[in-house]
Amino acid sequence: CGVSRAFYQILHGNIWEALRYNPILAVIIPIGIFYTLSSSHSKKIALSVVFF
């Protein structure tokens, strides 16, 4: 499955290889990690305005 292969490649730092398997997942996972780890409420609001 392309999703599991892309996730594996992202975990090992191979972003270009992950893009080859599943480009949408390779873009969504880093955005989700950044969104989850950001502690500032204003950053979350700014991201929600941009992406939703």
HUBEL-V864868 format. One record per residue. N is the residue number from 1. OMEGA is omega in radians with two decimals (none if undefined). NEAR is the number of other ideal C-beta (glycine too) atoms within 10 Angstrom. D_LAST is the distance of its C-alpha to the last C-alpha in Angstrom with 2 decimals. Layout:
n=N omega=OMEGA near=NEAR d_last=D_LAST
n=N omega=OMEGA near=NEAR d_last=D_LAST
This chain:
n=1 omega=-3.10 near=8 d_last=27.79
n=2 omega=-3.12 near=13 d_last=25.46
n=3 omega=-3.12 near=11 d_last=22.92
n=4 omega=3.09 near=11 d_last=25.67
n=5 omega=3.12 near=15 d_last=27.20
n=6 omega=3.13 near=23 d_last=24.03
n=7 omega=3.10 near=17 d_last=23.43
n=8 omega=-3.14 near=13 d_last=27.10
n=9 omega=3.10 near=20 d_last=26.90
n=10 omega=3.13 near=20 d_last=23.94
n=11 omega=-3.14 near=10 d_last=25.97
n=12 omega=3.04 near=10 d_last=28.90
n=13 omega=-3.14 near=8 d_last=27.15
n=14 omega=-3.05 near=15 d_last=27.48
n=15 omega=-3.11 near=15 d_last=24.11
n=16 omega=3.10 near=8 d_last=25.63
n=17 omega=3.10 near=15 d_last=27.24
n=18 omega=3.09 near=24 d_last=24.06
n=19 omega=3.12 near=16 d_last=22.38
n=20 omega=-3.12 near=14 d_last=25.41
n=21 omega=-3.09 near=19 d_last=25.02
n=22 omega=-3.05 near=20 d_last=21.32
n=23 omega=-3.11 near=12 d_last=19.08
n=24 omega=3.13 near=11 d_last=15.73
n=25 omega=-3.12 near=18 d_last=16.89
n=26 omega=3.10 near=20 d_last=18.34
n=27 omega=-3.06 near=13 d_last=15.07
n=28 omega=-3.08 near=12 d_last=13.00
n=29 omega=3.11 near=17 d_last=15.86
n=30 omega=3.09 near=12 d_last=16.36
n=31 omega=3.12 near=12 d_last=12.75
n=32 omega=3.11 near=10 d_last=13.07
n=33 omega=3.12 near=11 d_last=16.50
n=34 omega=-3.13 near=11 d_last=15.63
n=35 omega=-3.13 near=13 d_last=12.98
n=36 omega=-3.06 near=9 d_last=15.69
n=37 omega=-3.13 near=7 d_last=18.54
n=38 omega=-3.06 near=13 d_last=17.36
n=39 omega=-3.09 near=7 d_last=19.26
n=40 omega=3.13 near=8 d_last=18.18
n=41 omega=-3.12 near=8 d_last=16.05
n=42 omega=3.09 near=8 d_last=15.14
n=43 omega=3.14 near=12 d_last=13.78
n=44 omega=3.11 near=13 d_last=11.43
n=45 omega=3.14 near=10 d_last=10.25
n=46 omega=3.12 near=12 d_last=10.08
n=47 omega=-3.13 near=14 d_last=8.09
n=48 omega=3.10 near=10 d_last=5.42
n=49 omega=-3.10 near=8 d_last=5.67
n=50 omega=-2.99 near=8 d_last=5.99
n=51 omega=-3.11 near=9 d_last=3.81
n=52 omega=none near=5 d_last=0.00
